[in-house]
Amino acid sequence: METIKLYYEDAFLRRFEGTVLSCDAVKGGFAVVLDRTAFYPEGGGQPADHGTLGSVKVLDVHEKDGVITHTCDGPLIVGTAVSGEIEWARRFDHMQQHSGEHIVSGMLCAAYHCDNTGFHLGADTVIIDYNADISWGGLMEIERRANQYIWADHTFRVLWPSAQELPGLPYRSKKALTGQVRIAFFPGADMCACCGTHVRSSGQVGLVKFLSCQKFRDGVRLELLCGGRALRYLSRCWEQSVQTGQALSVKPQDAFAAVARLQAELNDARLRCAALEEESFAHIAEENRGRGDVLLLRPAMTSDAVRKLCDAVSAACGGRCAVFAGEGRAYKYAVIHPGHDIRELVKSLNAALNGRGGGRDGFAQGSVQAAENDIRAFFGA
């Protein structure tokens, strides 16, 4: 006996009564079947509803051969009536995301003569795949049109066409369909075969916002937010812009220009710093010219700077150069001895100084967890 699907009669039904037809212990809980349910089962890219049946929690819902099974965290008595309640915030979020996806997909497929080849309503974003090359500029135009459509508050309709009527409808579908087909219809935007739950009118979607557009197979993969998700995302972005603007003493809308100026100033400072660093390294190399083996301990530097200093000094000292830069018990190192095999030295160094790293052809680089005295003692020995 197929389960009566109350969510098709009223997608906004939050509470209902049903009779327990079966309850079996399964992995992860108990599989409960009712004669009727308002819980939407996972399908068509839309996750299942959560909520409660009596005193037990509904953790997952699936459908097979028309029978809907609720995975619950406790048992229910077969033959008894039970009150069900949908976790409404989750359901409404899913309806906003799914309905928003229909609106943008209908517009994109019409504009680019393509198909929606994949749909996943995730916990954070909606992922949609299309078999067409869609530019970011084109996507922004669809976003603008979709939001205008949403704000016009068009009424959503569900069509149950007969087998004779179905071929005459210009509906979207990923595959050929037979039997009774449910058509989700946003007039002027989309007509699509769909088993999901939807809002009553486009205005309840609120807004849509595309986050990304990436090449995927023979088309693109888009990331989308709708309704409350989009509002929360844009609010976080605005708060971040306000904080950035306050840090830079500019208005939030001017934050990017201020950051760009700051980046340019930082790049100039880095170039000047690099030039001064090379000049300093050249002086240190001259101070150690002809001294043979050299050990240098310096304040903390980047790994690249450690290598450059070691390279400059090794070219002048005529022996092996080891540079350690850091403080406390955290140092980065570089060891260079042109024309010599230093693998055993570095192996012993890492073992003695709790280090990691290596190299070849007379060069090695890494880090150690050791104090300055330990480093000096190792090379003194």
Contacts in CASP RR format, 6 or more apart in sequence:
PFRMAT RR
TARGET T0000
AUTHOR 0000-0000-0000
METHOD contacts of the structure
MODEL  1
METIKLYYEDAFLRRFEGTVLSCDAVKGGFAVVLDRTAFYPEGGGQPADH
GTLGSVKVLDVHEKDGVITHTCDGPLIVGTAVSGEIEWARRFDHMQQHSG
EHIVSGMLCAAYHCDNTGFHLGADTVIIDYNADISWGGLMEIERRANQYI
WADHTFRVLWPSAQELPGLPYRSKKALTGQVRIAFFPGADMCACCGTHVR
SSGQVGLVKFLSCQKFRDGVRLELLCGGRALRYLSRCWEQSVQTGQALSV
KPQDAFAAVARLQAELNDARLRCAALEEESFAHIAEENRGRGDVLLLRPA
MTSDAVRKLCDAVSAACGGRCAVFAGEGRAYKYAVIHPGHDIRELVKSLN
AALNGRGGGRDGFAQGSVQAAENDIRAFFGA
1 21 0 8 1.000
1 35 0 8 1.000
1 67 0 8 1.000
2 65 0 8 1.000
2 66 0 8 1.000
2 67 0 8 1.000
3 33 0 8 1.000
3 34 0 8 1.000
3 35 0 8 1.000
3 36 0 8 1.000
3 37 0 8 1.000
3 63 0 8 1.000
3 66 0 8 1.000
3 67 0 8 1.000
3 68 0 8 1.000
4 35 0 8 1.000
4 36 0 8 1.000
4 37 0 8 1.000
5 36 0 8 1.000
5 37 0 8 1.000
5 68 0 8 1.000
6 13 0 8 1.000
6 16 0 8 1.000
6 36 0 8 1.000
6 37 0 8 1.000
6 38 0 8 1.000
7 13 0 8 1.000
7 37 0 8 1.000
7 38 0 8 1.000
7 39 0 8 1.000
7 40 0 8 1.000
7 49 0 8 1.000
7 197 0 8 1.000
8 158 0 8 1.000
8 182 0 8 1.000
10 38 0 8 1.000
11 95 0 8 1.000
11 197 0 8 1.000
11 198 0 8 1.000
11 199 0 8 1.000
11 200 0 8 1.000
12 200 0 8 1.000
13 38 0 8 1.000
13 86 0 8 1.000
14 38 0 8 1.000
14 85 0 8 1.000
14 86 0 8 1.000
14 88 0 8 1.000
14 91 0 8 1.000
15 38 0 8 1.000
15 83 0 8 1.000
15 84 0 8 1.000
15 85 0 8 1.000
15 86 0 8 1.000
16 36 0 8 1.000
16 37 0 8 1.000
16 38 0 8 1.000
16 83 0 8 1.000
16 84 0 8 1.000
17 81 0 8 1.000
17 82 0 8 1.000
17 83 0 8 1.000
17 84 0 8 1.000
18 34 0 8 1.000
18 35 0 8 1.000
18 36 0 8 1.000
18 37 0 8 1.000
18 81 0 8 1.000
18 82 0 8 1.000
18 83 0 8 1.000
18 84 0 8 1.000
19 34 0 8 1.000
19 35 0 8 1.000
19 36 0 8 1.000
19 79 0 8 1.000
19 80 0 8 1.000
19 81 0 8 1.000
19 82 0 8 1.000
20 32 0 8 1.000
20 33 0 8 1.000
20 34 0 8 1.000
20 76 0 8 1.000
20 77 0 8 1.000
20 78 0 8 1.000
20 79 0 8 1.000
20 80 0 8 1.000
20 81 0 8 1.000
20 82 0 8 1.000
21 33 0 8 1.000
21 34 0 8 1.000
21 35 0 8 1.000
21 78 0 8 1.000
21 79 0 8 1.000
22 31 0 8 1.000
22 32 0 8 1.000
22 33 0 8 1.000
22 78 0 8 1.000
23 30 0 8 1.000
23 31 0 8 1.000
23 32 0 8 1.000
23 33 0 8 1.000
23 75 0 8 1.000
23 76 0 8 1.000
23 77 0 8 1.000
23 78 0 8 1.000
24 30 0 8 1.000
24 31 0 8 1.000
25 31 0 8 1.000
25 75 0 8 1.000
26 71 0 8 1.000
28 59 0 8 1.000
28 71 0 8 1.000
29 59 0 8 1.000
29 71 0 8 1.000
29 72 0 8 1.000
29 73 0 8 1.000
29 74 0 8 1.000
30 56 0 8 1.000
30 71 0 8 1.000
30 72 0 8 1.000
30 73 0 8 1.000
30 74 0 8 1.000
30 75 0 8 1.000
30 76 0 8 1.000
31 69 0 8 1.000
31 70 0 8 1.000
31 71 0 8 1.000
31 72 0 8 1.000
32 53 0 8 1.000
32 56 0 8 1.000
32 69 0 8 1.000
32 70 0 8 1.000
32 71 0 8 1.000
32 72 0 8 1.000
32 76 0 8 1.000
33 67 0 8 1.000
33 68 0 8 1.000
33 69 0 8 1.000
33 70 0 8 1.000
34 53 0 8 1.000
34 68 0 8 1.000
34 70 0 8 1.000
34 82 0 8 1.000
37 61 0 8 1.000
37 68 0 8 1.000
37 70 0 8 1.000
38 49 0 8 1.000
38 84 0 8 1.000
38 86 0 8 1.000
39 48 0 8 1.000
39 49 0 8 1.000
39 51 0 8 1.000
39 58 0 8 1.000
39 61 0 8 1.000
39 68 0 8 1.000
39 70 0 8 1.000
39 84 0 8 1.000
39 86 0 8 1.000
40 46 0 8 1.000
40 48 0 8 1.000
40 49 0 8 1.000
40 61 0 8 1.000
40 91 0 8 1.000
40 94 0 8 1.000
40 196 0 8 1.000
40 197 0 8 1.000
41 48 0 8 1.000
41 61 0 8 1.000
41 62 0 8 1.000
41 63 0 8 1.000
41 68 0 8 1.000
41 69 0 8 1.000
42 48 0 8 1.000
42 60 0 8 1.000
42 61 0 8 1.000
42 62 0 8 1.000
43 63 0 8 1.000
43 195 0 8 1.000
43 196 0 8 1.000
44 119 0 8 1.000
44 194 0 8 1.000
44 195 0 8 1.000
44 196 0 8 1.000
45 119 0 8 1.000
45 120 0 8 1.000
45 121 0 8 1.000
46 94 0 8 1.000
46 98 0 8 1.000
46 121 0 8 1.000
46 196 0 8 1.000
46 197 0 8 1.000
47 94 0 8 1.000
47 121 0 8 1.000
47 122 0 8 1.000
48 60 0 8 1.000
48 61 0 8 1.000
48 62 0 8 1.000
49 58 0 8 1.000
49 61 0 8 1.000
49 86 0 8 1.000
49 87 0 8 1.000
49 90 0 8 1.000
49 91 0 8 1.000
49 94 0 8 1.000
50 57 0 8 1.000
50 58 0 8 1.000
50 59 0 8 1.000
50 60 0 8 1.000
50 86 0 8 1.000
50 87 0 8 1.000
50 90 0 8 1.000
51 57 0 8 1.000
51 58 0 8 1.000
51 84 0 8 1.000
51 85 0 8 1.000
51 86 0 8 1.000
51 87 0 8 1.000
52 58 0 8 1.000
52 84 0 8 1.000
52 85 0 8 1.000
53 70 0 8 1.000
53 72 0 8 1.000
53 76 0 8 1.000
53 82 0 8 1.000
53 83 0 8 1.000
53 84 0 8 1.000
54 76 0 8 1.000
54 82 0 8 1.000
54 83 0 8 1.000
54 84 0 8 1.000
56 72 0 8 1.000
56 73 0 8 1.000
56 74 0 8 1.000
56 75 0 8 1.000
56 76 0 8 1.000
57 72 0 8 1.000
57 73 0 8 1.000
57 74 0 8 1.000
58 70 0 8 1.000
58 71 0 8 1.000
58 72 0 8 1.000
59 71 0 8 1.000
59 72 0 8 1.000
59 73 0 8 1.000
60 70 0 8 1.000
60 71 0 8 1.000
61 68 0 8 1.000
61 69 0 8 1.000
61 70 0 8 1.000
61 71 0 8 1.000
62 68 0 8 1.000
62 69 0 8 1.000
62 71 0 8 1.000
63 69 0 8 1.000
76 82 0 8 1.000
91 197 0 8 1.000
93 228 0 8 1.000
93 229 0 8 1.000
94 121 0 8 1.000
94 197 0 8 1.000
95 197 0 8 1.000
95 198 0 8 1.000
95 199 0 8 1.000
95 204 0 8 1.000
96 199 0 8 1.000
96 204 0 8 1.000
96 205 0 8 1.000
96 206 0 8 1.000
96 226 0 8 1.000
96 227 0 8 1.000
96 228 0 8 1.000
96 229 0 8 1.000
97 121 0 8 1.000
97 126 0 8 1.000
97 224 0 8 1.000
97 225 0 8 1.000
97 226 0 8 1.000
97 227 0 8 1.000
97 229 0 8 1.000
98 121 0 8 1.000
98 194 0 8 1.000
98 196 0 8 1.000
98 197 0 8 1.000
98 198 0 8 1.000
99 156 0 8 1.000
99 186 0 8 1.000
99 198 0 8 1.000
99 199 0 8 1.000
99 202 0 8 1.000
99 204 0 8 1.000
99 205 0 8 1.000
99 226 0 8 1.000
100 146 0 8 1.000
100 150 0 8 1.000
100 205 0 8 1.000
100 208 0 8 1.000
100 224 0 8 1.000
100 226 0 8 1.000
101 119 0 8 1.000
101 121 0 8 1.000
101 126 0 8 1.000
101 128 0 8 1.000
101 224 0 8 1.000
101 226 0 8 1.000
102 184 0 8 1.000
102 186 0 8 1.000
102 189 0 8 1.000
102 190 0 8 1.000
102 192 0 8 1.000
102 194 0 8 1.000
102 198 0 8 1.000
103 146 0 8 1.000
103 149 0 8 1.000
103 150 0 8 1.000
103 186 0 8 1.000
103 189 0 8 1.000
103 190 0 8 1.000
103 202 0 8 1.000
103 205 0 8 1.000
103 208 0 8 1.000
104 128 0 8 1.000
104 142 0 8 1.000
104 143 0 8 1.000
104 146 0 8 1.000
104 208 0 8 1.000
104 210 0 8 1.000
104 224 0 8 1.000
105 116 0 8 1.000
105 119 0 8 1.000
105 128 0 8 1.000
105 130 0 8 1.000
105 172 0 8 1.000
105 190 0 8 1.000
105 192 0 8 1.000
106 116 0 8 1.000
106 172 0 8 1.000
106 189 0 8 1.000
106 190 0 8 1.000
106 192 0 8 1.000
107 142 0 8 1.000
107 145 0 8 1.000
107 146 0 8 1.000
107 149 0 8 1.000
107 189 0 8 1.000
107 190 0 8 1.000
108 114 0 8 1.000
108 116 0 8 1.000
108 130 0 8 1.000
108 132 0 8 1.000
108 134 0 8 1.000
108 139 0 8 1.000
108 142 0 8 1.000
109 115 0 8 1.000
109 116 0 8 1.000
109 130 0 8 1.000
109 172 0 8 1.000
111 142 0 8 1.000
112 130 0 8 1.000
112 132 0 8 1.000
112 134 0 8 1.000
113 132 0 8 1.000
114 130 0 8 1.000
114 131 0 8 1.000
114 132 0 8 1.000
114 134 0 8 1.000
114 219 0 8 1.000
115 130 0 8 1.000
115 131 0 8 1.000
115 172 0 8 1.000
115 174 0 8 1.000
116 128 0 8 1.000
116 129 0 8 1.000
116 130 0 8 1.000
116 172 0 8 1.000
116 174 0 8 1.000
117 129 0 8 1.000
117 130 0 8 1.000
117 131 0 8 1.000
117 174 0 8 1.000
118 127 0 8 1.000
118 128 0 8 1.000
118 129 0 8 1.000
118 174 0 8 1.000
119 126 0 8 1.000
119 127 0 8 1.000
119 128 0 8 1.000
119 129 0 8 1.000
120 126 0 8 1.000
120 127 0 8 1.000
120 128 0 8 1.000
124 229 0 8 1.000
125 211 0 8 1.000
125 223 0 8 1.000
125 224 0 8 1.000
125 225 0 8 1.000
125 229 0 8 1.000
126 223 0 8 1.000
126 224 0 8 1.000
126 225 0 8 1.000
126 226 0 8 1.000
127 221 0 8 1.000
127 222 0 8 1.000
127 223 0 8 1.000
127 224 0 8 1.000
128 221 0 8 1.000
128 222 0 8 1.000
128 224 0 8 1.000
129 216 0 8 1.000
129 217 0 8 1.000
129 219 0 8 1.000
129 220 0 8 1.000
129 221 0 8 1.000
129 222 0 8 1.000
130 219 0 8 1.000
130 220 0 8 1.000
130 222 0 8 1.000
131 217 0 8 1.000
131 218 0 8 1.000
131 219 0 8 1.000
132 219 0 8 1.000
132 220 0 8 1.000
133 219 0 8 1.000
133 220 0 8 1.000
134 213 0 8 1.000
134 219 0 8 1.000
134 220 0 8 1.000
134 222 0 8 1.000
135 213 0 8 1.000
136 213 0 8 1.000
139 210 0 8 1.000
139 213 0 8 1.000
139 222 0 8 1.000
140 210 0 8 1.000
143 208 0 8 1.000
143 209 0 8 1.000
143 210 0 8 1.000
146 189 0 8 1.000
146 208 0 8 1.000
147 207 0 8 1.000
147 208 0 8 1.000
149 186 0 8 1.000
149 188 0 8 1.000
149 189 0 8 1.000
149 202 0 8 1.000
150 202 0 8 1.000
150 203 0 8 1.000
150 205 0 8 1.000
150 206 0 8 1.000
150 207 0 8 1.000
150 208 0 8 1.000
151 203 0 8 1.000
151 206 0 8 1.000
152 202 0 8 1.000
152 203 0 8 1.000
153 201 0 8 1.000
153 202 0 8 1.000
153 203 0 8 1.000
154 186 0 8 1.000
154 187 0 8 1.000
154 188 0 8 1.000
154 189 0 8 1.000
154 201 0 8 1.000
154 202 0 8 1.000
154 203 0 8 1.000
155 187 0 8 1.000
155 200 0 8 1.000
155 201 0 8 1.000
156 184 0 8 1.000
156 185 0 8 1.000
156 186 0 8 1.000
156 198 0 8 1.000
156 199 0 8 1.000
156 200 0 8 1.000
156 201 0 8 1.000
156 202 0 8 1.000
157 185 0 8 1.000
157 187 0 8 1.000
158 182 0 8 1.000
158 183 0 8 1.000
158 184 0 8 1.000
158 185 0 8 1.000
158 198 0 8 1.000
159 169 0 8 1.000
159 182 0 8 1.000
159 183 0 8 1.000
159 185 0 8 1.000
159 191 0 8 1.000
160 180 0 8 1.000
160 181 0 8 1.000
160 182 0 8 1.000
160 183 0 8 1.000
161 169 0 8 1.000
161 181 0 8 1.000
161 183 0 8 1.000
163 179 0 8 1.000
166 177 0 8 1.000
166 181 0 8 1.000
169 183 0 8 1.000
169 191 0 8 1.000
170 191 0 8 1.000
171 181 0 8 1.000
171 183 0 8 1.000
171 191 0 8 1.000
171 192 0 8 1.000
171 193 0 8 1.000
172 190 0 8 1.000
172 191 0 8 1.000
172 192 0 8 1.000
172 193 0 8 1.000
173 192 0 8 1.000
173 193 0 8 1.000
177 193 0 8 1.000
181 193 0 8 1.000
182 193 0 8 1.000
182 194 0 8 1.000
182 195 0 8 1.000
183 191 0 8 1.000
183 192 0 8 1.000
183 193 0 8 1.000
183 194 0 8 1.000
184 190 0 8 1.000
184 191 0 8 1.000
184 192 0 8 1.000
184 193 0 8 1.000
184 194 0 8 1.000
184 196 0 8 1.000
184 198 0 8 1.000
185 191 0 8 1.000
185 192 0 8 1.000
186 202 0 8 1.000
189 202 0 8 1.000
199 205 0 8 1.000
205 226 0 8 1.000
205 227 0 8 1.000
206 226 0 8 1.000
206 227 0 8 1.000
206 228 0 8 1.000
206 230 0 8 1.000
206 231 0 8 1.000
207 226 0 8 1.000
207 227 0 8 1.000
207 230 0 8 1.000
207 231 0 8 1.000
208 224 0 8 1.000
208 225 0 8 1.000
208 226 0 8 1.000
208 227 0 8 1.000
208 230 0 8 1.000
209 224 0 8 1.000
209 225 0 8 1.000
209 226 0 8 1.000
209 230 0 8 1.000
209 233 0 8 1.000
209 234 0 8 1.000
210 222 0 8 1.000
210 223 0 8 1.000
210 224 0 8 1.000
211 223 0 8 1.000
211 224 0 8 1.000
211 225 0 8 1.000
211 233 0 8 1.000
212 222 0 8 1.000
212 223 0 8 1.000
213 220 0 8 1.000
213 221 0 8 1.000
213 222 0 8 1.000
213 223 0 8 1.000
214 220 0 8 1.000
214 221 0 8 1.000
215 221 0 8 1.000
225 233 0 8 1.000
238 252 0 8 1.000
241 252 0 8 1.000
241 253 0 8 1.000
241 255 0 8 1.000
242 252 0 8 1.000
244 252 0 8 1.000
244 255 0 8 1.000
244 258 0 8 1.000
244 259 0 8 1.000
245 251 0 8 1.000
245 252 0 8 1.000
245 254 0 8 1.000
245 255 0 8 1.000
245 258 0 8 1.000
248 255 0 8 1.000
248 258 0 8 1.000
248 259 0 8 1.000
248 262 0 8 1.000
250 257 0 8 1.000
250 258 0 8 1.000
277 305 0 8 1.000
277 308 0 8 1.000
278 308 0 8 1.000
281 308 0 8 1.000
281 309 0 8 1.000
281 312 0 8 1.000
281 313 0 8 1.000
282 312 0 8 1.000
284 296 0 8 1.000
284 309 0 8 1.000
284 312 0 8 1.000
284 313 0 8 1.000
285 312 0 8 1.000
285 313 0 8 1.000
285 315 0 8 1.000
285 316 0 8 1.000
285 317 0 8 1.000
286 316 0 8 1.000
288 294 0 8 1.000
288 296 0 8 1.000
288 313 0 8 1.000
288 316 0 8 1.000
288 317 0 8 1.000
288 321 0 8 1.000
289 316 0 8 1.000
289 317 0 8 1.000
290 316 0 8 1.000
290 317 0 8 1.000
290 318 0 8 1.000
290 319 0 8 1.000
291 317 0 8 1.000
291 318 0 8 1.000
292 317 0 8 1.000
292 318 0 8 1.000
292 319 0 8 1.000
292 320 0 8 1.000
293 317 0 8 1.000
293 319 0 8 1.000
293 320 0 8 1.000
293 321 0 8 1.000
294 313 0 8 1.000
294 314 0 8 1.000
294 317 0 8 1.000
294 319 0 8 1.000
294 320 0 8 1.000
294 321 0 8 1.000
294 322 0 8 1.000
295 322 0 8 1.000
295 324 0 8 1.000
295 375 0 8 1.000
295 376 0 8 1.000
295 379 0 8 1.000
296 309 0 8 1.000
296 310 0 8 1.000
296 313 0 8 1.000
296 321 0 8 1.000
296 322 0 8 1.000
296 323 0 8 1.000
296 324 0 8 1.000
297 324 0 8 1.000
297 325 0 8 1.000
297 331 0 8 1.000
297 372 0 8 1.000
297 375 0 8 1.000
297 376 0 8 1.000
298 306 0 8 1.000
298 309 0 8 1.000
298 323 0 8 1.000
298 324 0 8 1.000
298 325 0 8 1.000
298 326 0 8 1.000
299 325 0 8 1.000
299 326 0 8 1.000
299 327 0 8 1.000
300 325 0 8 1.000
300 326 0 8 1.000
300 327 0 8 1.000
300 332 0 8 1.000
301 309 0 8 1.000
301 325 0 8 1.000
301 326 0 8 1.000
301 332 0 8 1.000
302 332 0 8 1.000
303 332 0 8 1.000
303 334 0 8 1.000
303 365 0 8 1.000
303 366 0 8 1.000
305 325 0 8 1.000
306 323 0 8 1.000
306 324 0 8 1.000
306 325 0 8 1.000
306 332 0 8 1.000
306 333 0 8 1.000
306 334 0 8 1.000
306 365 0 8 1.000
307 334 0 8 1.000
307 365 0 8 1.000
309 323 0 8 1.000
309 325 0 8 1.000
309 334 0 8 1.000
310 321 0 8 1.000
310 322 0 8 1.000
310 323 0 8 1.000
310 334 0 8 1.000
310 335 0 8 1.000
310 336 0 8 1.000
311 334 0 8 1.000
311 336 0 8 1.000
313 321 0 8 1.000
313 323 0 8 1.000
314 320 0 8 1.000
314 321 0 8 1.000
314 336 0 8 1.000
314 337 0 8 1.000
314 338 0 8 1.000
315 338 0 8 1.000
319 337 0 8 1.000
319 338 0 8 1.000
320 335 0 8 1.000
320 336 0 8 1.000
320 337 0 8 1.000
320 340 0 8 1.000
320 342 0 8 1.000
321 335 0 8 1.000
321 336 0 8 1.000
321 337 0 8 1.000
322 333 0 8 1.000
322 334 0 8 1.000
322 335 0 8 1.000
322 379 0 8 1.000
323 333 0 8 1.000
323 334 0 8 1.000
323 335 0 8 1.000
324 331 0 8 1.000
324 332 0 8 1.000
324 333 0 8 1.000
324 368 0 8 1.000
324 372 0 8 1.000
324 375 0 8 1.000
325 331 0 8 1.000
325 332 0 8 1.000
325 333 0 8 1.000
326 332 0 8 1.000
328 371 0 8 1.000
328 372 0 8 1.000
329 369 0 8 1.000
329 370 0 8 1.000
329 371 0 8 1.000
330 367 0 8 1.000
330 369 0 8 1.000
331 367 0 8 1.000
331 368 0 8 1.000
331 370 0 8 1.000
331 375 0 8 1.000
332 365 0 8 1.000
332 366 0 8 1.000
332 367 0 8 1.000
333 349 0 8 1.000
333 365 0 8 1.000
333 366 0 8 1.000
333 367 0 8 1.000
333 368 0 8 1.000
334 363 0 8 1.000
334 364 0 8 1.000
334 365 0 8 1.000
334 366 0 8 1.000
335 342 0 8 1.000
335 345 0 8 1.000
335 346 0 8 1.000
335 349 0 8 1.000
335 362 0 8 1.000
335 363 0 8 1.000
335 364 0 8 1.000
335 365 0 8 1.000
336 362 0 8 1.000
336 363 0 8 1.000
336 364 0 8 1.000
337 362 0 8 1.000
338 362 0 8 1.000
339 361 0 8 1.000
339 362 0 8 1.000
340 362 0 8 1.000
341 362 0 8 1.000
342 362 0 8 1.000
342 363 0 8 1.000
342 364 0 8 1.000
343 358 0 8 1.000
343 359 0 8 1.000
343 360 0 8 1.000
343 364 0 8 1.000
346 357 0 8 1.000
346 358 0 8 1.000
346 359 0 8 1.000
346 364 0 8 1.000
349 355 0 8 1.000
349 368 0 8 1.000
349 378 0 8 1.000
350 356 0 8 1.000
350 357 0 8 1.000
350 358 0 8 1.000
350 368 0 8 1.000
352 370 0 8 1.000
352 374 0 8 1.000
352 378 0 8 1.000
353 368 0 8 1.000
353 369 0 8 1.000
353 370 0 8 1.000
353 374 0 8 1.000
353 375 0 8 1.000
353 378 0 8 1.000
354 368 0 8 1.000
354 369 0 8 1.000
354 370 0 8 1.000
355 366 0 8 1.000
355 367 0 8 1.000
355 368 0 8 1.000
355 369 0 8 1.000
355 370 0 8 1.000
356 366 0 8 1.000
356 367 0 8 1.000
356 368 0 8 1.000
357 364 0 8 1.000
357 365 0 8 1.000
357 366 0 8 1.000
357 367 0 8 1.000
358 364 0 8 1.000
358 365 0 8 1.000
358 366 0 8 1.000
359 365 0 8 1.000
368 375 0 8 1.000
END
